[in-house]
C-alpha cells in the first residue's frame, strides 16, 4: 500500500492529477475515447494523452485498446476506488450545507468604442460561439488607467486606439497588435440641415455645439478633430459629459448637438439619430488589442487565437468612405 507521504508527492508532482483521473473515469463510463472527449468538450487527443500518462505513472494499463475500448482487470479495480474517492470529494464540498458555486472561467475585456457593429462585434461573436462556457466581462476604460489595468491583470485585454498608447511598449510586459481601422463619423439629429448631406466637411461643424464623453474614446476623437475644425473657425461650445455612450447619443438628439464617434456606433439605433461620414477623405482611427505577456489566463490565449485568425480579414477590409 502506498504510504501517505508518497501519495502526497505523487499528487504534488502532477503524476496523479485530478484531471487525468476524472478523464479516465469518463472513458470507463463511455468505453470510448471519442465519446469521452465529446462529453468533456475537449479534443480526443488530449484525453488519450492524459490517460496514457496516467497509465505510465501507475505502472499498468487501465484499458485494452483493440477494436473497442475495454477495462483491464486492474483498471476496473483502480477506477472503482477512484470513483469512490471522487464521491467523497463531492460530499466534502457539502459540509457547510450551502450550495457550492462553480465559477465559470472568465475574461475581462476593456473597451473604448462601441461593440454593436464592426470588427470588435465580430471578435466577440466568434468568441462566444466557439467558447460559450467562458464568460465575457466588458468594461469601459479611460486612457489614463487602461495600461495600468492591463499590466496588473485587472483587464485581460483591451481594445483601444493605437494613438492612445502614449507609452513605449518595447521591453514592457505589454504587447499590442494593430487590428482594424474605423472611420470617424458624426452623430446628429436626423432633422439637422447637415443630415441632408451625404458627407460632411470639417468646416460644416464650425459654430456647432459638440458633446464629448469625458472617458473612453471621446477625448481622443475631440483631440483629433479640433485642429481640423479650427482651420475654418471655432466650435460654438464643447461640453464634456460623463455619460454612457447611448445616453450621450440621446443627448445629441435632445439638444440637437453633434458628437464624434466611429463606425462601430452604426449598430446603435435611437429615434431621431443619424450618422454621417466626415472629411474629403475618410479620417481613420486604428484600433489595437493590448494585453500583458505575463497574463496566463487560458481564456486570453483562446481569444488571442481568434483575434489572429480574424486580423488578416480586418486588414483586407479597408474603409472606402461609405457608411
Secondary structure, DSSP 8 states (H G I E B T S, - for coil): ---HHHHHHHHHHTSS-HHHHHHHHHHHHHT-HHHHHHHHTS-HHHHHHHHHHHHHHHTS-SEEESSSEEE-HHHHHHHHHHHHHHHHHHHHTTTTSS-------EEEEEESS--SSHHHHHHHHHHHHH-TTSEEEEEE--HHHHHHHHHTTSSSEEEEEGGG--S--TTSSEEEEEEEEEEEEEEEETTSGGGGSSEE-GGGGTT-EEEEESSTTHHHHHHHHHHHHTTT---SEEEEE---HHHHHHHHHHHT-EEEEEGGGGG---TTEEEEEETTTT-EEEEEEEEETT---HHHHHHHHHHHHHHHHHHH----S--
